[in-house]
Amino acid sequence: MQTWEANVRRVVPYTPGEQPDHQDMIKLNTNENPYPPAPGVCKALSGIEPESLRLYPDPAADDLVKAIAEACGVKKQQVFVGVGSDDVLAMSFLTFFNGKKPILFPDITYSFYDVWAELFRIPYERPVLDEHFHIKKEDYFRENGGIIFPNPNAPTGVALSLADVEEIVAHNREVVVIVDEAYVDFGAQSAVSLVDKYDNLLVVQTFSKSRSMAGMRIGFAIGDSKLISYLNDVKYSFNSYTMDTTALAAGVAAVKDREYFDGTCRKIIETREWTKKELKKLGFSFEDSMANFIFASHESCPAEKLFQALREHHIYVRYFPGKRTGNHLRITIGTQKEMEVLTEFLRNYLNEQKI
Ligand SMILES: *Cc1c(COP(=O)(O)O)cnc(C)c1O
């Protein structure tokens, strides 16, 4: 018996980190930035006349595209913008991963990639990270239908060098290689410098982490103008007005304040390095993170137990069950003060466990 359900496109959705609502919580579970957006963002938002919302926004998002192009030192024809990098990545999967051969991404990585691959019926294979959670570049030197990986990788925080990224791109000139740079501003090397040399490279970045605007939903891609025009063709076939009037205004203001951006990133990097030292003293180990989080496991206390204990104390971190990830916690870098509260709690808790 056929019902309408036989025609449903069934998917197992991506599960985002929880957004709990407590006054006194310390939220270190979704890699948000603990600092507010650039001061210009507030001004831009308060300058929006509700009357202006009557009109559709600029479908080409020209002001934002120009501002990003200028900030990244590329031409505006090389920039594509979307509703967070999740939107940009989904459009990119739809546009560029349309072959028969499997696309490649690491076994441990951003857990949205396999969801999009399933949604769009794209075959995929997942080369395994080595025992230290590092990408083995040679795994990507074989026939495939496209490649995507984050740099630094999530949730490991491990970065590839620019030379390694270039090798992967150079070995795969016949497919599109997407480098998801959601966390690149916290100390890794961006592949934007390679887009003029390789027309098969697409670099994706977001305002959600380093620019403190996860709630605004702005992401972008940089690549050869031909890649970008194919992306725009798909976007205009799907939804012409992805970027709303407020996001466009706030985005331009955020990009223009380079000094504030550099300052925020620097603070987070300093706090991350301090947190690494403290966590080591407490018996944690982790690969060296170049992101705004640390993926750590403890020498004696199981990660799930720590996760629950922290949670009861309204300190939220992220826990990914699973064979290779299940004894780790992904801890976002908050303010210095927040990380002091976290490490102090862990010190006391681990001491009590020993009694
Ligand atoms: C956070 C994140 C994104 C998506 O961020 P948006 O908020 O949609 O811009 C994409 N890729 C990775 C690896 C991320 O961690």
The ligand as an SDF file (V2000), in Angstrom:
LIG
                    3D

 15 15  0  0  0  0  0  0  0  0999 V2000
   30.4760   26.6200   12.8280 C   0  0  0  0  0  0  0  0  0  0  0  0
   30.8920   25.8930   11.5920 C   0  0  0  0  0  0  0  0  0  0  0  0
   30.3060   26.1310   10.3560 C   0  0  0  0  0  0  0  0  0  0  0  0
   29.0310   26.9100   10.1550 C   0  0  0  0  0  0  0  0  0  0  0  0
   28.9400   28.0830   10.6690 O   0  0  0  0  0  0  0  0  0  0  0  0
   27.7820   29.0980   10.2940 P   0  0  0  0  0  0  0  0  0  0  0  0
   27.3180   29.5710   11.5980 O   0  0  0  0  0  0  0  0  0  0  0  0
   26.7220   28.4020    9.5020 O   0  0  0  0  0  0  0  0  0  0  0  0
   28.4860   30.1140    9.4880 O   0  0  0  0  0  0  0  0  0  0  0  0
   30.8040   25.5240    9.2430 C   0  0  0  0  0  0  0  0  0  0  0  0
   31.8310   24.6650    9.3150 N   0  0  0  0  0  0  0  0  0  0  0  0
   32.4060   24.3700   10.4750 C   0  0  0  0  0  0  0  0  0  0  0  0
   33.5290   23.4100   10.5110 C   0  0  0  0  0  0  0  0  0  0  0  0
   31.9420   24.9570   11.6540 C   0  0  0  0  0  0  0  0  0  0  0  0
   32.4810   24.6250   12.8120 O   0  0  0  0  0  0  0  0  0  0  0  0
  1  2  1  0
  2  3  1  0
  2 14  2  0
  3  4  1  0
  3 10  2  0
  4  5  1  0
  5  6  1  0
  6  7  2  0
  6  8  1  0
  6  9  1  0
 10 11  1  0
 11 12  2  0
 12 13  1  0
 12 14  1  0
 14 15  1  0
M  END
$$$$
